[in-house]
Structures are given as structure tokens and as C-alpha cells.
Amino acid sequence: MKNILVLFFAIIFGVVLIKACMRGQEVSKWPSVEGHVTSSEIVKKVEQKTKTQNDRKVRYTETKYVLKLTYEYEVNGTPYSGRDSSFGESSSLSAKQKQKRYPDGKSVNVKFDPKNPYDSVVKI
């Protein structure tokens, strides 16, 4: 039964990974426009995790700091806004350094889906 569960989760992980890669390829082909940052904030995320160490399960806490950006852009005269997040930094200092690169009003390159301009990304 344990092997079936491992296989099941491996398949799910594989599907998610393939979808993420396909999305990345799709986004790379999207057009881009200039936008500007309207806000940036750092969010602290704390997760309880478990790992095996010397054949024993050990619980620990993992803390990450995620930079969340809100930005505005315009496509064919229509205004839009979007949000994007970094994957997470292991220290608040590195997150703050990243945040300094995105002050309010800073110009950013916004890629958007030409079929649905509400769908957009900013590389953080």
C-alpha cells in the first residue's frame, strides 16, 4: 500500500511539474508592456515540517519570507492590475533587499496573455 501511495504522489508531482513547465513556455511567448509597482510587501510564512533523521521523525519549523508585488499596466488603452509573488527567501534580510528593488512607482516589464490581458506576470 505504501508503494502505491508513493507512486500516486510521484505521478501527481510529475503532472504539476509538466504543467508548470508548459505555462513557463507559454508565458515566454506573451507580449509585454511597461507597468509600474503600486505596492510591495513581505509576508512571513511559517510551516511545520517533518524529516527523518537517524530513523526517527523530527519535526521542525521552516520560515520563508515572500515578496508580494501589486502592479498596474495598460493594454490597448485599458487599465489592468496584477499581483505576483516570489518563491520565498530564507531570511528577512534577503527579502528586504529584493523589496528595495521594487519601490512604489518603479517601472516593471509586464507579460500578459493576449487572449486574456487580466492574466499577467512580472519576473521578481
Buried (B, 14 or more C-beta within 10 A) or exposed (E): EEEEEEEEEEEEEEEEEEEEEEEEEEBEEBEBBEBEBBEBEBEEEEEEEEEEEEEEEEEEEEEBBBBBBBBBBEBEEEEBEBEBEBEBBEEBEBBEEBBEEBEEEBEBEBBBBEEEBEBBBBEB
